[in-house]
């Protein structure tokens, strides 16, 4: 069950990171939207790291 949740988190984190990073390319720097997109990229990277760690620990346990 943990592996399934971690795989979903990994997919969602990758989608979140890529979509926010792509949006950052088109937004002018210094605006509120670019700041929110930067925070979203950071959140997505954090989610990818946590999900990858959970998957690694799950596979190592088996």
CHARMM-style PDB file with segment names, atoms N, HN, CA, C and O in Angstrom:
ATOM      1  N   UNK     1       0.818  -1.193   0.000  1.00  0.00      PROA
ATOM      2  CA  UNK     1       0.000   0.000   0.000  1.00  0.00      PROA
ATOM      3  C   UNK     1       0.865   1.261   0.000  1.00  0.00      PROA
ATOM      4  O   UNK     1       0.548   2.251  -0.658  1.00  0.00      PROA
ATOM      5  N   UNK     2       1.962   1.199   0.752  1.00  0.00      PROA
ATOM      6  HN  UNK     2       2.220   0.394   1.287  1.00  0.00      PROA
ATOM      7  CA  UNK     2       2.865   2.348   0.798  1.00  0.00      PROA
ATOM      8  C   UNK     2       3.480   2.580  -0.570  1.00  0.00      PROA
ATOM      9  O   UNK     2       3.652   3.726  -0.986  1.00  0.00      PROA
ATOM     10  N   UNK     3       3.815   1.504  -1.278  1.00  0.00      PROA
ATOM     11  HN  UNK     3       3.675   0.573  -0.941  1.00  0.00      PROA
ATOM     12  CA  UNK     3       4.391   1.630  -2.608  1.00  0.00      PROA
ATOM     13  C   UNK     3       3.436   2.272  -3.593  1.00  0.00      PROA
ATOM     14  O   UNK     3       3.858   3.060  -4.439  1.00  0.00      PROA
ATOM     15  N   UNK     4       2.164   1.951  -3.497  1.00  0.00      PROA
ATOM     16  HN  UNK     4       1.821   1.311  -2.809  1.00  0.00      PROA
ATOM     17  CA  UNK     4       1.165   2.530  -4.385  1.00  0.00      PROA
ATOM     18  C   UNK     4       1.009   4.026  -4.134  1.00  0.00      PROA
ATOM     19  O   UNK     4       0.929   4.813  -5.077  1.00  0.00      PROA
ATOM     20  N   UNK     5       0.965   4.412  -2.878  1.00  0.00      PROA
ATOM     21  HN  UNK     5       1.030   3.773  -2.111  1.00  0.00      PROA
ATOM     22  CA  UNK     5       0.858   5.831  -2.525  1.00  0.00      PROA
ATOM     23  C   UNK     5       2.115   6.578  -2.946  1.00  0.00      PROA
ATOM     24  O   UNK     5       2.037   7.706  -3.433  1.00  0.00      PROA
ATOM     25  N   UNK     6       3.275   5.954  -2.760  1.00  0.00      PROA
ATOM     26  HN  UNK     6       3.339   5.038  -2.364  1.00  0.00      PROA
ATOM     27  CA  UNK     6       4.534   6.594  -3.138  1.00  0.00      PROA
ATOM     28  C   UNK     6       4.631   6.758  -4.649  1.00  0.00      PROA
ATOM     29  O   UNK     6       5.122   7.783  -5.122  1.00  0.00      PROA
ATOM     30  N   UNK     7       4.173   5.765  -5.420  1.00  0.00      PROA
ATOM     31  HN  UNK     7       3.774   4.932  -5.035  1.00  0.00      PROA
ATOM     32  CA  UNK     7       4.183   5.905  -6.883  1.00  0.00      PROA
ATOM     33  C   UNK     7       3.245   7.006  -7.342  1.00  0.00      PROA
ATOM     34  O   UNK     7       3.572   7.745  -8.270  1.00  0.00      PROA
ATOM     35  N   UNK     8       2.089   7.130  -6.713  1.00  0.00      PROA
ATOM     36  HN  UNK     8       1.823   6.530  -5.959  1.00  0.00      PROA
ATOM     37  CA  UNK     8       1.170   8.215  -7.042  1.00  0.00      PROA
ATOM     38  C   UNK     8       1.794   9.561  -6.694  1.00  0.00      PROA
ATOM     39  O   UNK     8       1.688  10.509  -7.472  1.00  0.00      PROA
ATOM     40  N   UNK     9       2.440   9.656  -5.542  1.00  0.00      PROA
ATOM     41  HN  UNK     9       2.527   8.886  -4.909  1.00  0.00      PROA
ATOM     42  CA  UNK     9       3.111  10.887  -5.139  1.00  0.00      PROA
ATOM     43  C   UNK     9       4.243  11.246  -6.074  1.00  0.00      PROA
ATOM     44  O   UNK     9       4.464  12.422  -6.362  1.00  0.00      PROA
ATOM     45  N   UNK    10       4.965  10.245  -6.550  1.00  0.00      PROA
ATOM     46  HN  UNK    10       4.786   9.289  -6.316  1.00  0.00      PROA
ATOM     47  CA  UNK    10       6.056  10.484  -7.485  1.00  0.00      PROA
ATOM     48  C   UNK    10       5.524  11.028  -8.809  1.00  0.00      PROA
ATOM     49  O   UNK    10       6.074  11.984  -9.355  1.00  0.00      PROA
ATOM     50  N   UNK    11       4.477  10.433  -9.314  1.00  0.00      PROA
ATOM     51  HN  UNK    11       4.030   9.656  -8.870  1.00  0.00      PROA
ATOM     52  CA  UNK    11       3.879  10.921 -10.556  1.00  0.00      PROA
ATOM     53  C   UNK    11       3.320  12.322 -10.415  1.00  0.00      PROA
ATOM     54  O   UNK    11       3.508  13.163 -11.294  1.00  0.00      PROA
ATOM     55  N   UNK    12       2.641  12.573  -9.323  1.00  0.00      PROA
ATOM     56  HN  UNK    12       2.488  11.889  -8.609  1.00  0.00      PROA
ATOM     57  CA  UNK    12       2.078  13.897  -9.092  1.00  0.00      PROA
ATOM     58  C   UNK    12       3.177  14.935  -8.888  1.00  0.00      PROA
ATOM     59  O   UNK    12       3.055  16.068  -9.354  1.00  0.00      PROA
ATOM     60  N   UNK    13       4.242  14.558  -8.198  1.00  0.00      PROA
ATOM     61  HN  UNK    13       4.341  13.638  -7.819  1.00  0.00      PROA
ATOM     62  CA  UNK    13       5.358  15.478  -7.986  1.00  0.00      PROA
ATOM     63  C   UNK    13       6.057  15.843  -9.280  1.00  0.00      PROA
ATOM     64  O   UNK    13       6.431  16.998  -9.484  1.00  0.00      PROA
ATOM     65  N   UNK    14       6.237  14.863 -10.157  1.00  0.00      PROA
ATOM     66  HN  UNK    14       5.934  13.925  -9.991  1.00  0.00      PROA
ATOM     67  CA  UNK    14       6.853  15.137 -11.453  1.00  0.00      PROA
ATOM     68  C   UNK    14       5.960  16.049 -12.282  1.00  0.00      PROA
ATOM     69  O   UNK    14       6.444  16.998 -12.899  1.00  0.00      PROA
ATOM     70  N   UNK    15       4.655  15.769 -12.301  1.00  0.00      PROA
ATOM     71  HN  UNK    15       4.262  14.998 -11.800  1.00  0.00      PROA
ATOM     72  CA  UNK    15       3.728  16.616 -13.041  1.00  0.00      PROA
ATOM     73  C   UNK    15       3.724  18.040 -12.494  1.00  0.00      PROA
ATOM     74  O   UNK    15       3.748  19.003 -13.261  1.00  0.00      PROA
ATOM     75  N   UNK    16       3.695  18.171 -11.186  1.00  0.00      PROA
ATOM     76  HN  UNK    16       3.676  17.389 -10.563  1.00  0.00      PROA
ATOM     77  CA  UNK    16       3.683  19.483 -10.549  1.00  0.00      PROA
ATOM     78  C   UNK    16       4.955  20.260 -10.857  1.00  0.00      PROA
ATOM     79  O   UNK    16       4.902  21.449 -11.170  1.00  0.00      PROA
ATOM     80  N   UNK    17       6.082  19.595 -10.770  1.00  0.00      PROA
ATOM     81  HN  UNK    17       6.125  18.629 -10.516  1.00  0.00      PROA
ATOM     82  CA  UNK    17       7.364  20.254 -11.023  1.00  0.00      PROA
ATOM     83  C   UNK    17       7.488  20.683 -12.477  1.00  0.00      PROA
ATOM     84  O   UNK    17       7.881  21.815 -12.760  1.00  0.00      PROA
ATOM     85  N   UNK    18       7.158  19.793 -13.393  1.00  0.00      PROA
ATOM     86  HN  UNK    18       6.839  18.874 -13.163  1.00  0.00      PROA
ATOM     87  CA  UNK    18       7.301  20.125 -14.811  1.00  0.00      PROA
ATOM     88  C   UNK    18       6.346  21.223 -15.251  1.00  0.00      PROA
ATOM     89  O   UNK    18       6.735  22.118 -16.001  1.00  0.00      PROA
ATOM     90  N   UNK    19       5.108  21.162 -14.795  1.00  0.00      PROA
ATOM     91  HN  UNK    19       4.793  20.434 -14.186  1.00  0.00      PROA
ATOM     92  CA  UNK    19       4.144  22.177 -15.210  1.00  0.00      PROA
ATOM     93  C   UNK    19       4.488  23.550 -14.639  1.00  0.00      PROA
ATOM     94  O   UNK    19       4.353  24.557 -15.334  1.00  0.00      PROA
ATOM     95  N   UNK    20       4.931  23.605 -13.383  1.00  0.00      PROA
ATOM     96  HN  UNK    20       5.041  22.787 -12.818  1.00  0.00      PROA
ATOM     97  CA  UNK    20       5.307  24.889 -12.792  1.00  0.00      PROA
ATOM     98  C   UNK    20       6.598  25.427 -13.399  1.00  0.00      PROA
ATOM     99  O   UNK    20       6.741  26.637 -13.575  1.00  0.00      PROA
ATOM    100  N   UNK    21       7.538  24.542 -13.721  1.00  0.00      PROA
ATOM    101  HN  UNK    21       7.422  23.559 -13.578  1.00  0.00      PROA
ATOM    102  CA  UNK    21       8.786  24.987 -14.350  1.00  0.00      PROA
ATOM    103  C   UNK    21       8.519  25.506 -15.756  1.00  0.00      PROA
ATOM    104  O   UNK    21       9.131  26.487 -16.180  1.00  0.00      PROA
ATOM    105  N   UNK    22       7.623  24.868 -16.472  1.00  0.00      PROA
ATOM    106  HN  UNK    22       7.126  24.072 -16.127  1.00  0.00      PROA
ATOM    107  CA  UNK    22       7.258  25.345 -17.808  1.00  0.00      PROA
ATOM    108  C   UNK    22       6.556  26.690 -17.729  1.00  0.00      PROA
ATOM    109  O   UNK    22       6.779  27.558 -18.573  1.00  0.00      PROA
ATOM    110  N   UNK    23       5.728  26.866 -16.742  1.00  0.00      PROA
ATOM    111  HN  UNK    23       5.547  26.161 -16.056  1.00  0.00      PROA
ATOM    112  CA  UNK    23       5.053  28.146 -16.541  1.00  0.00      PROA
ATOM    113  C   UNK    23       6.048  29.247 -16.177  1.00  0.00      PROA
ATOM    114  O   UNK    23       5.866  30.401 -16.565  1.00  0.00      PROA
ATOM    115  N   UNK    24       7.084  28.897 -15.443  1.00  0.00      PROA
ATOM    116  HN  UNK    24       7.231  27.959 -15.128  1.00  0.00      PROA
ATOM    117  CA  UNK    24       8.102  29.878 -15.068  1.00  0.00      PROA
ATOM    118  C   UNK    24       8.835  30.445 -16.288  1.00  0.00      PROA
ATOM    119  O   UNK    24       9.305  31.582 -16.263  1.00  0.00      PROA
ATOM    120  N   UNK    25       8.927  29.654 -17.340  1.00  0.00      PROA
ATOM    121  HN  UNK    25       8.545  28.730 -17.360  1.00  0.00      PROA
ATOM    122  CA  UNK    25       9.606  30.126 -18.547  1.00  0.00      PROA
ATOM    123  C   UNK    25       8.841  31.259 -19.226  1.00  0.00      PROA
ATOM    124  O   UNK    25       9.441  32.094 -19.903  1.00  0.00      PROA
ATOM    125  N   UNK    26       7.534  31.292 -19.052  1.00  0.00      PROA
ATOM    126  HN  UNK    26       7.046  30.613 -18.502  1.00  0.00      PROA
ATOM    127  CA  UNK    26       6.700  32.275 -19.746  1.00  0.00      PROA
ATOM    128  C   UNK    26       6.284  33.457 -18.879  1.00  0.00      PROA
ATOM    129  O   UNK    26       5.756  34.440 -19.398  1.00  0.00      PROA
ATOM    130  N   UNK    27       6.510  33.381 -17.573  1.00  0.00      PROA
ATOM    131  HN  UNK    27       6.939  32.582 -17.152  1.00  0.00      PROA
ATOM    132  CA  UNK    27       6.118  34.473 -16.688  1.00  0.00      PROA
ATOM    133  C   UNK    27       7.258  35.472 -16.534  1.00  0.00      PROA
ATOM    134  O   UNK    27       8.421  35.072 -16.488  1.00  0.00      PROA
ATOM    135  N   UNK    28       6.951  36.753 -16.453  1.00  0.00      PROA
ATOM    136  HN  UNK    28       6.006  37.079 -16.490  1.00  0.00      PROA
ATOM    137  CA  UNK    28       8.010  37.730 -16.200  1.00  0.00      PROA
ATOM    138  C   UNK    28       8.530  37.587 -14.769  1.00  0.00      PROA
ATOM    139  O   UNK    28       7.773  37.305 -13.840  1.00  0.00      PROA
ATOM    140  N   UNK    29       9.824  37.786 -14.619  1.00  0.00      PROA
ATOM    141  HN  UNK    29      10.439  38.015 -15.373  1.00  0.00      PROA
ATOM    142  CA  UNK    29      10.452  37.628 -13.306  1.00  0.00      PROA
ATOM    143  C   UNK    29      10.021  38.755 -12.372  1.00  0.00      PROA
ATOM    144  O   UNK    29       9.796  39.884 -12.808  1.00  0.00      PROA
ATOM    145  N   UNK    30       9.909  38.442 -11.101  1.00  0.00      PROA
ATOM    146  HN  UNK    30      10.091  37.525 -10.747  1.00  0.00      PROA
ATOM    147  CA  UNK    30       9.573  39.434 -10.096  1.00  0.00      PROA
ATOM    148  C   UNK    30       8.099  39.628  -9.850  1.00  0.00      PROA
ATOM    149  O   UNK    30       7.724  40.452  -9.016  1.00  0.00      PROA
ATOM    150  N   UNK    31       7.249  38.899 -10.544  1.00  0.00      PROA
ATOM    151  HN  UNK    31       7.554  38.229 -11.221  1.00  0.00      PROA
ATOM    152  CA  UNK    31       5.814  39.029 -10.315  1.00  0.00      PROA
ATOM    153  C   UNK    31       5.366  38.029  -9.255  1.00  0.00      PROA
ATOM    154  O   UNK    31       6.100  37.105  -8.908  1.00  0.00      PROA
ATOM    155  N   UNK    32       4.180  38.221  -8.760  1.00  0.00      PROA
ATOM    156  HN  UNK    32       3.583  38.972  -9.042  1.00  0.00      PROA
ATOM    157  CA  UNK    32       3.643  37.317  -7.746  1.00  0.00      PROA
ATOM    158  C   UNK    32       3.440  35.912  -8.323  1.00  0.00      PROA
ATOM    159  O   UNK    32       3.629  34.914  -7.628  1.00  0.00      PROA
ATOM    160  N   UNK    33       3.058  35.849  -9.587  1.00  0.00      PROA
ATOM    161  HN  UNK    33       2.904  36.660 -10.151  1.00  0.00      PROA
ATOM    162  CA  UNK    33       2.838  34.544 -10.209  1.00  0.00      PROA
ATOM    163  C   UNK    33       4.129  33.745 -10.330  1.00  0.00      PROA
ATOM    164  O   UNK    33       4.134  32.527 -10.154  1.00  0.00      PROA
ATOM    165  N   UNK    34       5.222  34.441 -10.631  1.00  0.00      PROA
ATOM    166  HN  UNK    34       5.217  35.431 -10.774  1.00  0.00      PROA
ATOM    167  CA  UNK    34       6.499  33.727 -10.737  1.00  0.00      PROA
ATOM    168  C   UNK    34       6.979  33.255  -9.358  1.00  0.00      PROA
ATOM    169  O   UNK    34       7.615  32.207  -9.244  1.00  0.00      PROA
ATOM    170  N   UNK    35       6.674  34.022  -8.329  1.00  0.00      PROA
ATOM    171  HN  UNK    35       6.157  34.873  -8.422  1.00  0.00      PROA
ATOM    172  CA  UNK    35       7.040  33.603  -6.973  1.00  0.00      PROA
ATOM    173  C   UNK    35       6.267  32.356  -6.561  1.00  0.00      PROA
ATOM    174  O   UNK    35       6.839  31.427  -5.991  1.00  0.00      PROA
ATOM    175  N   UNK    36       4.979  32.335  -6.847  1.00  0.00      PROA
ATOM    176  HN  UNK    36       4.514  33.089  -7.310  1.00  0.00      PROA
ATOM    177  CA  UNK    36       4.152  31.167  -6.527  1.00  0.00      PROA
ATOM    178  C   UNK    36       4.603  29.961  -7.339  1.00  0.00      PROA
ATOM    179  O   UNK    36       4.630  28.843  -6.825  1.00  0.00      PROA
ATOM    180  N   UNK    37       4.952  30.175  -8.590  1.00  0.00      PROA
ATOM    181  HN  UNK    37       4.930  31.084  -9.008  1.00  0.00      PROA
ATOM    182  CA  UNK    37       5.428  29.063  -9.420  1.00  0.00      PROA
ATOM    183  C   UNK    37       6.759  28.527  -8.907  1.00  0.00      PROA
ATOM    184  O   UNK    37       6.992  27.319  -8.949  1.00  0.00      PROA
ATOM    185  N   UNK    38       7.626  29.396  -8.429  1.00  0.00      PROA
ATOM    186  HN  UNK    38       7.437  30.377  -8.395  1.00  0.00      PROA
ATOM    187  CA  UNK    38       8.898  28.955  -7.858  1.00  0.00      PROA
ATOM    188  C   UNK    38       8.666  28.121  -6.605  1.00  0.00      PROA
ATOM    189  O   UNK    38       9.318  27.095  -6.413  1.00  0.00      PROA
ATOM    190  N   UNK    39       7.751  28.548  -5.764  1.00  0.00      PROA
ATOM    191  HN  UNK    39       7.221  29.381  -5.921  1.00  0.00      PROA
ATOM    192  CA  UNK    39       7.416  27.766  -4.571  1.00  0.00      PROA
ATOM    193  C   UNK    39       6.786  26.422  -4.946  1.00  0.00      PROA
ATOM    194  O   UNK    39       7.014  25.418  -4.272  1.00  0.00      PROA
ATOM    195  N   UNK    40       6.002  26.407  -6.008  1.00  0.00      PROA
ATOM    196  HN  UNK    40       5.817  27.224  -6.555  1.00  0.00      PROA
ATOM    197  CA  UNK    40       5.381  25.172  -6.465  1.00  0.00      PROA
ATOM    198  C   UNK    40       6.425  24.201  -6.999  1.00  0.00      PROA
ATOM    199  O   UNK    40       6.322  22.995  -6.774  1.00  0.00      PROA
ATOM    200  N   UNK    41       7.428  24.713  -7.703  1.00  0.00      PROA
ATOM    201  HN  UNK    41       7.513  25.693  -7.886  1.00  0.00      PROA
ATOM    202  CA  UNK    41       8.524  23.853  -8.166  1.00  0.00      PROA
ATOM    203  C   UNK    41       9.241  23.250  -6.965  1.00  0.00      PROA
ATOM    204  O   UNK    41       9.553  22.059  -6.965  1.00  0.00      PROA
ATOM    205  N   UNK    42       9.501  24.050  -5.953  1.00  0.00      PROA
ATOM    206  HN  UNK    42       9.248  25.017  -5.953  1.00  0.00      PROA
ATOM    207  CA  UNK    42      10.150  23.540  -4.744  1.00  0.00      PROA
ATOM    208  C   UNK    42       9.314  22.481  -4.046  1.00  0.00      PROA
ATOM    209  O   UNK    42       9.847  21.479  -3.568  1.00  0.00      PROA
ATOM    210  N   UNK    43       8.015  22.695  -3.985  1.00  0.00      PROA
ATOM    211  HN  UNK    43       7.582  23.509  -4.373  1.00  0.00      PROA
ATOM    212  CA  UNK    43       7.119  21.714  -3.374  1.00  0.00      PROA
ATOM    213  C   UNK    43       7.091  20.421  -4.176  1.00  0.00      PROA
ATOM    214  O   UNK    43       7.064  19.331  -3.605  1.00  0.00      PROA
ATOM    215  N   UNK    44       7.095  20.542  -5.492  1.00  0.00      PROA
ATOM    216  HN  UNK    44       7.116  21.428  -5.955  1.00  0.00      PROA
ATOM    217  CA  UNK    44       7.114  19.354  -6.348  1.00  0.00      PROA
ATOM    218  C   UNK    44       8.397  18.565  -6.191  1.00  0.00      PROA
ATOM    219  O   UNK    44       8.365  17.336  -6.138  1.00  0.00      PROA
ATOM    220  N   UNK    45       9.532  19.258  -6.115  1.00  0.00      PROA
ATOM    221  HN  UNK    45       9.558  20.256  -6.158  1.00  0.00      PROA
ATOM    222  CA  UNK    45      10.811  18.570  -5.919  1.00  0.00      PROA
ATOM    223  C   UNK    45      10.829  17.874  -4.560  1.00  0.00      PROA
ATOM    224  O   UNK    45      11.317  16.750  -4.443  1.00  0.00      PROA
ATOM    225  N   UNK    46      10.302  18.534  -3.544  1.00  0.00      PROA
ATOM    226  HN  UNK    46       9.905  19.447  -3.639  1.00  0.00      PROA
ATOM    227  CA  UNK    46      10.215  17.921  -2.219  1.00  0.00      PROA
ATOM    228  C   UNK    46       9.355  16.664  -2.256  1.00  0.00      PROA
ATOM    229  O   UNK    46       9.710  15.654  -1.648  1.00  0.00      PROA
ATOM    230  N   UNK    47       8.232  16.714  -2.960  1.00  0.00      PROA
ATOM    231  HN  UNK    47       7.943  17.534  -3.454  1.00  0.00      PROA
ATOM    232  CA  UNK    47       7.346  15.558  -3.068  1.00  0.00      PROA
ATOM    233  C   UNK    47       8.021  14.417  -3.813  1.00  0.00      PROA
ATOM    234  O   UNK    47       7.857  13.254  -3.444  1.00  0.00      PROA
ATOM    235  N   UNK    48       8.774  14.735  -4.850  1.00  0.00      PROA
ATOM    236  HN  UNK    48       8.907  15.680  -5.149  1.00  0.00      PROA
ATOM    237  CA  UNK    48       9.501  13.701  -5.589  1.00  0.00      PROA
ATOM    238  C   UNK    48      10.551  13.047  -4.691  1.00  0.00      PROA
ATOM    239  O   UNK    48      10.705  11.826  -4.702  1.00  0.00      PROA
ATOM    240  N   UNK    49      11.266  13.851  -3.923  1.00  0.00      PROA
ATOM    241  HN  UNK    49      11.141  14.843  -3.915  1.00  0.00      PROA
ATOM    242  CA  UNK    49      12.291  13.294  -3.038  1.00  0.00      PROA
ATOM    243  C   UNK    49      11.692  12.398  -1.950  1.00  0.00      PROA
ATOM    244  O   UNK    49      12.217  11.322  -1.666  1.00  0.00      PROA
ATOM    245  N   UNK    50      10.598  12.846  -1.349  1.00  0.00      PROA
ATOM    246  HN  UNK    50      10.171  13.720  -1.580  1.00  0.00      PROA
ATOM    247  CA  UNK    50       9.949  12.045  -0.308  1.00  0.00      PROA
ATOM    248  C   UNK    50       9.392  10.745  -0.897  1.00  0.00      PROA
ATOM    249  O   UNK    50       9.520   9.683  -0.288  1.00  0.00      PROA
ATOM    250  N   UNK    51       8.780  10.827  -2.067  1.00  0.00      PROA
ATOM    251  HN  UNK    51       8.675  11.689  -2.562  1.00  0.00      PROA
ATOM    252  CA  UNK    51       8.212   9.629  -2.697  1.00  0.00      PROA
ATOM    253  C   UNK    51       9.301   8.655  -3.113  1.00  0.00      PROA
ATOM    254  O   UNK    51       9.142   7.443  -2.968  1.00  0.00      PROA
ATOM    255  N   UNK    52      10.406   9.178  -3.628  1.00  0.00      PROA
ATOM    256  HN  UNK    52      10.535  10.163  -3.746  1.00  0.00      PROA
ATOM    257  CA  UNK    52      11.516   8.308  -4.006  1.00  0.00      PROA
ATOM    258  C   UNK    52      12.108   7.622  -2.785  1.00  0.00      PROA
ATOM    259  O   UNK    52      12.449   6.441  -2.841  1.00  0.00      PROA
ATOM    260  N   UNK    53      12.232   8.343  -1.697  1.00  0.00      PROA
ATOM    261  HN  UNK    53      11.956   9.303  -1.652  1.00  0.00      PROA
ATOM    262  CA  UNK    53      12.734   7.757  -0.457  1.00  0.00      PROA
ATOM    263  C   UNK    53      11.798   6.675   0.054  1.00  0.00      PROA
ATOM    264  O   UNK    53      12.252   5.621   0.498  1.00  0.00      PROA
ATOM    265  N   UNK    54      10.503   6.924  -0.003  1.00  0.00      PROA
ATOM    266  HN  UNK    54      10.134   7.780  -0.364  1.00  0.00      PROA
ATOM    267  CA  UNK    54       9.527   5.927   0.452  1.00  0.00      PROA
ATOM    268  C   UNK    54       9.575   4.675  -0.426  1.00  0.00      PROA
ATOM    269  O   UNK    54       9.493   3.558   0.085  1.00  0.00      PROA
ATOM    270  N   UNK    55       9.707   4.853  -1.738  1.00  0.00      PROA
ATOM    271  HN  UNK    55       9.774   5.760  -2.153  1.00  0.00      PROA
ATOM    272  CA  UNK    55       9.806   3.694  -2.626  1.00  0.00      PROA
ATOM    273  C   UNK    55      11.088   2.910  -2.360  1.00  0.00      PROA
ATOM    274  O   UNK    55      11.071   1.679  -2.349  1.00  0.00      PROA
ATOM    275  N   UNK    56      12.191   3.610  -2.148  1.00  0.00      PROA
ATOM    276  HN  UNK    56      12.204   4.610  -2.157  1.00  0.00      PROA
ATOM    277  CA  UNK    56      13.458   2.942  -1.865  1.00  0.00      PROA
ATOM    278  C   UNK    56      13.371   2.139  -0.570  1.00  0.00      PROA
ATOM    279  O   UNK    56      13.823   0.996  -0.511  1.00  0.00      PROA
ATOM    280  N   UNK    57      12.794   2.733   0.457  1.00  0.00      PROA
ATOM    281  HN  UNK    57      12.426   3.662   0.409  1.00  0.00      PROA
ATOM    282  CA  UNK    57      12.673   2.036   1.736  1.00  0.00      PROA
ATOM    283  C   UNK    57      11.730   0.842   1.632  1.00  0.00      PROA
ATOM    284  O   UNK    57      11.964  -0.188   2.265  1.00  0.00      PROA
ATOM    285  N   UNK    58      10.678   0.968   0.846  1.00  0.00      PROA
ATOM    286  HN  UNK    58      10.489   1.804   0.332  1.00  0.00      PROA
ATOM    287  CA  UNK    58       9.726  -0.129   0.668  1.00  0.00      PROA
ATOM    288  C   UNK    58      10.385  -1.309  -0.065  1.00  0.00      PROA
ATOM    289  O   UNK    58      10.192  -2.469   0.299  1.00  0.00      PROA
ATOM    290  N   UNK    59      11.159  -0.988  -1.093  1.00  0.00      PROA
ATOM    291  HN  UNK    59      11.316  -0.045  -1.389  1.00  0.00      PROA
ATOM    292  CA  UNK    59      11.810  -2.067  -1.852  1.00  0.00      PROA
ATOM    293  C   UNK    59      12.953  -2.704  -1.058  1.00  0.00      PROA
ATOM    294  O   UNK    59      13.222  -3.898  -1.187  1.00  0.00      PROA
ATOM    295  N   UNK    60      13.617  -1.895  -0.242  1.00  0.00      PROA
ATOM    296  HN  UNK    60      13.398  -0.925  -0.137  1.00  0.00      PROA
ATOM    297  CA  UNK    60      14.713  -2.412   0.575  1.00  0.00      PROA
ATOM    298  C   UNK    60      14.165  -3.333   1.672  1.00  0.00      PROA
ATOM    299  O   UNK    60      14.828  -4.290   2.073  1.00  0.00      PROA
ATOM    300  N   UNK    61      12.967  -3.041   2.146  1.00  0.00      PROA
ATOM    301  HN  UNK    61      12.429  -2.263   1.820  1.00  0.00      PROA
ATOM    302  CA  UNK    61      12.355  -3.844   3.205  1.00  0.00      PROA
ATOM    303  C   UNK    61      11.979  -5.217   2.711  1.00  0.00      PROA
ATOM    304  O   UNK    61      11.998  -6.174   3.485  1.00  0.00      PROA
ATOM    305  N   UNK    62      11.633  -5.344   1.433  1.00  0.00      PROA
ATOM    306  HN  UNK    62      11.617  -4.566   0.804  1.00  0.00      PROA
ATOM    307  CA  UNK    62      11.218  -6.649   0.882  1.00  0.00      PROA
ATOM    308  C   UNK    62      12.356  -7.482   0.525  1.00  0.00      PROA
ATOM    309  OT1 UNK    62      12.177  -8.604   0.051  1.00  0.00      PROA
TER     310      UNK     62
END
